[in-house]
Amino acid sequence: MSFGLQQIVEKIRTTLVVDLTAGVGAVARSIHYMQATANTKVEVGELPFVIFFPVSLARFDTFTSDGMDQVWQFNIIDHADNGILPTDAVMGKLYGNGVPGTSAPTYGLHRRKLSLSTNTMSEMEYLDGGVLFQGDPTAVGMFMQFGVKYEKG
């Protein structure tokens, strides 16, 4: 069984590039899968960057389909001297504007349905968030976790 990871990575990255880094309303400098590159050190006055990766891939089966409950973590890294507002803006955009019982959010990941290949379904929901690290005089780190239910019929 394919776990759909490549499709999900591409959909998440595409969504985040549009929602977080594009245009006048950009709140993040860059989006990275699994690891940051050498040029991701944040300086005073620069926008934060985001690193995302899977932390849990739990398989489940039904009579008619295979599936996986996935947990994806999004780390937001910023310079400590920038204050909390840039990080808070990224977290707000990551969460998004999804409303129960309505259509998909116009931005963000909570309640987002990822359009994947035929016979697959994938929905995201916010699970958890908090402080990634503290005590570093030059950096601030927060995290958010989103669940992805991937099902292939």
Disulfide bonds with the S-S distance in Angstrom:
none
